[in-house]
Amino acid sequence: MSATILQTEALSIGYTGRQGASRVIAANLHLRLHAGEVVCLLGPNGVGKSTLLRTLVRMQPPLAGRVWLDGADLCTLPPRELARRLSVVLTERIEVGQLSAYALVALGRHPHTDWTGRLSPRDEEVVRWALEAVDAVSLAHRQVHELSDGERQRIMVARALAQEPLLMVLDEPTAFLDLPRRVEMMRLLRRLARETNRALLLSTHDLDLALRSADALWLLAPGGVLHSGAPEDLVLGGAFEATFASDGIAFDRRHGSFQVHPPAQRRANLVGDGLIALWTARALERAGYTVGADHTAPALLVTISDDAGRPCWELGVPGGSSRKVGSLHALTALLRTGHMVVADPAADPKLDRMEERGSQ
């Protein structure tokens, strides 16, 4: 097992009011974060993720318990020593004026410089290494305000890395990025943890990337319950259903994602296989169908076939009429707009056929 970098002991987080009364958000937390490990903090809005992060980086005091950073009580570390062990990248955009990207990364060396703040050859070497580590050498001499969100985030990570901390804490590092940049950022953070043997803790709302990238998840649920473990353990144990319980939203353990389509009220048989069948099933589920291959008397039969090298779909019911479409958009549009109404024979045995409305 790798060295323990961060550990909490009976930690309680929350706020103390003006009258001295405490508002406890979560209590008795026992958490561990190891060197070379990426941990993602997840949970619904308002459950206390930011409060937990702020407590772990000493931006607010705990209500009870202790936080240990590399074996030292977090509350007793002098600011300079804390900055050598811990770096933080916040969600808020920091105005840096006319600083170049290189100068901003160089600020990460502040805990290691003397009172003059002058960079030594060693400091310059670390700054260059941090830029190389995040693939941002080409950005070094550009002004920070000229950078895109993705480029700016890389520079902020490089600044945190230049501190040479044991632990990097990042609050929503992918918040302002498009999908390709989010994937790149998570891949970068995972690589940094492995190559530098640093511990990384990041909060995120990006469930899919967290499930695929994190070594462990801290899943904070309403009421202060915190589930901790490998992503797969939490999925199999039902933690996501318990944490994100909501009407009309269900967590699909098989696919590791939330399903937002309406509850299935009809049944459909799907004949076909491969990637096309997978996405056809998703389209049908979104339209309100339970999809299988062995339903008795299904309301809808969808057969995938080939038309001059392109896929096509035939909709029908055994013994009834049918229609062909050339795209899944057309298929779902027929079901959604009512140009083709498919009744469920299980609900009413008399309605065992397909009715066509409008012009054909």
N, C-alpha and C positions, 0 to 999 in steps of 0.2 A: 504494500500500500504506500502511495506517495505521502510526503510530509503533509501534515495538517497545517494549512495557512490561516484559515479563519474558523473559529469555533465559538458557539454561543452556549451559555450555561444558564438554564432556567430564565431565559430572557423574556421580559415583558415590555411591549412597546405601546406607545400612546402619548397622551398629552396631559399636562397638569393645568387645571383651570385657575382663574384668578383667586378663587376662594380656597385653593389648595386641594380641591377634589380632582382625582385622576380619572381620565377616560381611557380605559384599557382597550386596545384594538386587538391584540393577540398576546397570549401569556404562555409561560413555561415552554419556550422554544429552545430546542436542542438541535443545533444545525452544525454541519461540518462542510468545509470546502477545502479540497486538496490541491497541491501543486500540479500543474498541467491539466486541470479539470475546467470544463466549461459548464456553468450552472445557469439555467434560465429561471427567472422569477416570473410566474404567471398568475393571473387572477382577474376577476371582474373589476370594473372601475369602482373605486370607493372602498375597497376592502382593506387598504392599508399598505399596498406595495411600496409606495413612496416613503411612507413612515418607516417601514422596515429598512429600506435602503439608507435613509437619512440616519437612522440609528446605527447601522453597521459602519458608516463612514464618519461617525462622530459629529454630524451636523445637528443632532439633537440627542439629549441624554436618554438612556433607557429608564423605564419606570422601576424595573427590578432586574436582577441578574447581571451577568457579565458578558462582554465580548472580548475574546482573545484573538490577537493578531500576531501570528508567529510566536505564540507562547507568552506574549506580553499583554497585560490588561490594557485595552484600547484607551480607557479613560486616563491612564497614567502616562501615556507616551507624550513627550514634548512635541510641539507642532512640526519641528524640523525632522525629527525621527519618524513621525507619522507619515510625512510626505515622502520619505524614502521607502516606506513599506507599502504605501497605498496611493493609488492615483484614481481620479474620478473624471468621467466624461458625462456631462449633464445634457439633457434634452434641449434646454434653452440655448438660443443662439447668443453667443457672447460677441459684443462689438469690440473689435480689435484695431479700429482705425486703419492706418496705412501700413500695418505690419506685413512683412512678407511671410510666406508659409514657413520658410526656414527660421525666421525670427520667432514665430509662434511656437514651433517645435522646440527651439532653444530655451524657451521659458520653462520647459519641463526640467531643465538642469538646475533650476534655482535652489532646490534643497541640497545640492552637492557643491555649489560654488561658495567662495568666501564672501565677505561683506561687501566687496566691490561689485559682485555679480559678473565679473569678467570670466569668460569661458576659457578653460585650459585646453591644451591639445587633446586631452582625454575627453573633455566635454564635447568638443567639436566632433570627435570620432563617434561618440554615442549618438549625437544628433544625426549624423550622416547614416549611421546604422539604423536608427528608427525610421528615417525616410525610406531607406531601402526595404525595410521589413514590411512596410505597408504599400510598396510599389508606388511611391510618390516622389521619387528623385526629380522627375521632370517638372514637378510643381514647386520646387524649392524657392525659386526666385520670383514667383508670381505673387501678386497682392492677394491677401486672403479674401477680400471683398469681391474679387473677380472670379473666385472659384465656384463651381457648381456645388449643390448640396452633397453629392457623393464625394467630390474631391475634398470639400471642407471637412467632411466627417473623417476621411482618411488622415487628414492633417491633425485633427483633434486626437485621434487614436495614437498617432505618432508622438504628439506632445506628451500624452499619458505614458507611452512606452519609454520615452526619453528619461522619465523619472527613475527608470529601472526598479519599479516596485515589485513586491511579491504578489500583490493583489491588484487587479484592475476592476473597477466597478463602473458599469456603463448603464445609464438610464435611457431606455428606448433608442439604442444606437441606429436603428433602421427607420425611425419615425418619418423622416422627410424624404425617403428614398423610393424610387420606383422599384418594381419587382426584380429586374436584373441586378440593380445595385444592392438591393437587400440581400439577395443570394450571395453576391460577391462579398459583402460586408461580413456575413455570418461565416462564410468560408475562410475569410481572412482572420477573423477572431479565433476560430478553431485552430487554424495553422499556427498562430502566434502562441496559443496556449501550449501546443505540442512542442514547437521548436524552442521556445524560451523557458518552458517548464513553469510558467506563471499561472496563477489561478485567476479565472475570469468569472465575474458575476454580472449578469445583465438582466434587466427587466425588459419585457417585450409583450406585445399583443399578437405577435406573429406566431400563431400556434403551429402551423405546418413546419416552419423553419426551426422552431424550438424542438419539436418532436424529432426532426431529422438531424439536428446539429448538437444538441446538448448531451453531455454525459449524465447529467442529473437535472431534475426539475424541482423547484420549490413552488408548489401550487397553493396559493393562499385563498381560502374560501371564506365566504361570509360567516361572521361569528368568530373569526380568529383561528379557525382550524387550518393548520398547514400540513399538507401532504408532501413528503419528500421521498425521492427515489428515482430510479431510471425511468425514462419516458414510457417504456413498454410496461413496466410494473404498474405505473399509475393508470395507464389505459386499461390494462387487464383487471385492475382492482376496482374500477368504477369510479375513480376519483374525479374524472372530468364531468361525468353525469351529475355527481353530487355538488360540484363546485359551480357549474354553469347551468343548473336546473332552471328552465324557463319554458313557458307555454309556447308551443310552436317551434321549438328548437330542440333537436336531439343530437347527441354525440354518437357518431358511427364508429364503433371500435374497430371494425374491419378496415376502414379507410383512414382512421385517425383524423376525422374532420367533423364539423358540425353540419347537419342537414337542415336546411331552412325551407325545403319544399313542403307543401301542405300534407297532412296525414293521408296515407293511401286509402282510397275508398273503392278502387276497382282493381281487378286482376288482369294481368297480361302475360301471355306466353311469348317468349322471344326465341326465334330460330335463327342461329348464326353464332359465330365465335370470333375470337380475336379482338383487336383494338376497337373495331367498328361496333361490335356487340357491347363492349364495355361502355362506350359513350352513348350508345342507343339506350342502354338501361338507365343511365343517368338522366337522359332527357325524359324518358318515360316516368321515372320517379319524380322528377320535378313537376310533371303534369298530373301527378296524383295517383300513380299506378304502382302496385306491388308487382315486381317483375320476377318471373321464374321460368322454368321449362317444363313443369309437370302439373300445372293447375288443371283441375277438373272444370270443364265448361268455362273457360276464361271469357271475360268480357271483350278482350281484344287479342288478336293474334298478329304479331309483327314478324315478318320474314325478311331477312336481309339477303339480297341477291346482287347480281352483277349486270349492268347494262352498258355494253360497249366499253368495258374497262372501268366504269365508275359505279360506285355502290348505289343501290336504290332500295327502297323499303316498300313492302306491300302490307297494307293494313286490312284486316278482315276478321271474320268469325267463321269457323267451320260451318258450311252450309248456308252462309250468308253472302252478301256482296262484299266487294273489296275495292281498294283504290291504291294506286302506286304514287309515290312521291320521290323526288330526287335529292332531298336534303332533310336533315333533322329539324331544321327551322320550319320547313313546310309541314312535316309530320306533327310537331307540337302546335303549330298554328291551326291545323285542322281540328285538333282536339280542344284547343283553347277557345276558338271563336265559335264553335258549334256547327261549323259546316259539316262536320261528321260527328254525330253523337253516338257514343258507345255506352250502352246500358250494361249493368251487371246482372247476369241471369241469376246469381246467387241471391240478389236482393229482390228480384221479381222474375220468376221463371217464364213469364209471358214475354219478357223483353230479352229475347235471346238472339236478336239480329242487329245488324248495323243499319242505321237510318242515314240517308244522305239528304242534306238540306241545300237549298240554293242551286245555282247552276253548276254543272260539272264540266 
